[in-house]
Amino acid sequence: MTSLECKVVGKHLCDDRELFVGEVVAYHYREDAFKDGEPNLEAGFLAHIAFNRFVTFSKSIIHV
C-alpha cells in the first residue's frame, strides 16, 4: 500500500548489531487504500508485527 524511500543519516553500534537511522525523502501510496481518512479494508492491507509474522485487517473498525 505504501513504500518509503529513505537515506541513511546515522548508524549506531548496539552490542553486535548496527542500528541504522533513516530520513524519509519520498513516499508512494495507493490512493484507494484510504477513504475519508480511514483505511479501506477491501484494499488487502498486510501489517508486519514481528520478526517473520504478519497480520491482515478484519472488515471492521473499532473506535474507542
Order of alpha helices (4+ residues) and beta strands (2+ residues): beta-beta-beta-beta-beta-beta
